[in-house]
């Protein structure tokens, strides 16, 4: 059985790996884009619902995605405001 080597190099390599810095991202953009895409998907699915047949459950999925995006957007914007408030103090 072969021994797996760590990603940083050989097992005897004692050099420390560089610290990974966190991204400066608050998530508002990602949640907003996701909510908009689910909303667009919902509208498209409602337009073509006659063609969906047994796959009409996708309408419910798109509705839930769009609706869950709203509290997600509220939460991430409040969190971003709190982070900015702390940074300015």
C-alpha positions, 0 to 999 in steps of 0.5 A: 500500500502506498503512503499518501503524501500531504499536498504541501510536499514530501512528508519530511518537508517542514516548511510551513505553508502560507496562511490562507487569507479569507475572502472579503466577500459578504455574500449579498451579491451571490444571494441576490443573483441566486434570487433573481435567477430563481425568480426568472426560472419561476416565470419561465416555468409558469409560461411553459407549464403546459409542456412540463407534464409530470415535471411540474414540480419544478415550479414549486422548486423555483418558487421555494428558491425565490422565496428563500432568497428573500430572507437570505438577502435580508440577512446578508445585507444586515450582516454586511451593514454590521460588518461595515459598522464595526470596521468604521469604529 
